[in-house]
Amino acid sequence: MSELSGEMLFGIMSMMLALVLWVRVLMNKRHSDDWLEDRLVERQEKIENQRRKTTPAPAPKSDEHTGPARGPWG
């Protein structure tokens, strides 16, 4: 194996450190995306619960047919 000069060694170490930094940034981005998605789901659930509490329930529909029978199925 040939002798590595200081410049080559510095270049290899710099590339390795850049790769480690890049991987860490991607891992952090994925973690923050997951965190944000969880918070948005929780927020949407709170909004839906609040909407259900403030909106009155619709009146139940009667199953009884009050008009004259129409068509072959009555």
N, C-alpha and C positions, 0 to 999 in steps of 0.2 A: 504494500500500500504506500502510495506516495505521501510525502510530507505535506501537511496542510499549512498554508500560510495564514498569517493573522487576518488578512483581508477575507480569505475564503471562510475561515472559521467565524468571523464576525458576520458575514453574509448569511451563512447557514443559521446561526443563532438568531439573527434578525428575522429571517423567514419563519423560523419555528415560533418565535414570540408573536409574530403577526398572525399566524395560524391559530395559536392559542387565544389571542385576543378576539379574533373573528368568531371562533366557536363559542366563547363566553358571551359575546354580544348576541349571537343567535339564540343561545339558551335563555338569556335574560329577556329577549323579545318574546319568545314563546311563553315564558312564565308570565310576563305582563299581559300578553294577549289572553291567556287562560284566566287570569285574575279579572281582567276587564269584562270578559264574557260572563263570568260568574256574577259580578256586580250588576251587569245589565239584566240578567235573568232575574235576580232578586228584586231589582227595581221594577221590572215589568210585572212581577207577581204582586208587589205592593200596590201598584197602580190598579191592577185588575181587582184586587181585594177591596180597595177603596171605592172603586166604581160599583162593585156589587153591593157594598153597604149603602151607597147613596142612591142607587137606582132601585125604584120599587119593583117588586116582582110582577110580571104580567098576570092578568086575570086568567084563571084556568078556562080553557075552551070546553064547551059542552060537546059531548059526543052525539047528542041527539040531533037528528036532522029535522029542522022545522018546516022546510019548504016542501012542495010537491016532489014526488020522485021523478027523476029525469034520466033518460037513457036506459039501456038494458040492465044495468047493475043497480038501479033503484036509487 
